[in-house]
Amino acid sequence: MEITWYGHSCFRLTERGLATVVTDPYDARAVGYETLRLKADIVTVSNDTPGHNYLTAVKGDTHPITGPGEYEIGGVFITGIQTNGHGKTEEPRNTLYVVDYNGLTVAHLGLLNRVPTQTEIEALGSINIALVPIGGDGGLNAAKAAEVISLLEPNIVIPMMYAIPGASLTLDTLNKFLKEMGLAETETMPSLKATSASSLPQETRVIVLE
C-alpha cells in the first residue's frame, strides 16, 4: 500500500485491487493549503470542522464515513471509534479510524485531544502505522503525541497537523515534536510504501512525508 500526505490531516491510502481511502479532506480557504484535487472510493471525516470535513474536495463515487462504526467497502475494513465530545457540546466530536488493508493497519487519530486509557488502546488492536496530530490547537501537542505513541507502539509514525510555511493555522512546529521524541534529524520521503506488516521495522520509526 502507499500513503501520501496532502497537508494538515489529509492523506490518501491506496492499494492495488482495493478501495482508495482519503482522510479528512480540508477546505483550502480555511487552512491556507493548496486546493485539493483527489479521487477516492472512501472518505473518512474525523470531525465536523472545515479543516477536516470538506467532502466536495474529493471526486468519484465516494462512500463518506463520518462517525463511529464498523465498515467494509471495496475489500477495506474500517473501524471508527469516538474519542472526543462525549456529551460536551463545546467540544467537537472526533472519530479515530483504524483502516485495515489485508492485515496492514493504519490508525488515523484525527483531532484526538487526550491520551487514551490503556483499555482504549488495547481495544484498537495492533497498529502498524499511526497518523498522529502533533501541533496542538485542539489536537495533541508534541508531549501528548509522544505519550500516545509510546502506548500504541506502532511500527511507523507519520506526524500531521503541524506548522507549515504559508498555512493560516497556528500550530506547533515539527521540530518540537522531534525533540520530544528524542530525534535529532528527520527521515523524509514523498510517500510511504509498505507491502505487509512483516516488512515494517520492529522498533518505532518516525517518517515525515513531504
Beta strands, then each sheet from edge to edge (+ up, - down):
strand 1: 2-5
strand 2: 11-14
strand 3: 21-23
strand 4: 38-39
strand 5: 42-44
strand 6: 58-59
strand 7: 63-65
strand 8: 69-73
strand 9: 76-84
strand 10: 94-101
strand 11: 104-108
strand 12: 129-133
strand 13: 156-160
strand 14: 188-189
strand 15: 192-193
strand 16: 205-206
strand 17: 208-209
sheet 1: 7+ 5+ 3+ 2- 1+ 15-
sheet 2: 4+ 6+
sheet 3: 8+ 9- 10+ 11- 12- 13- 16-
sheet 4: 14+ 17+
end
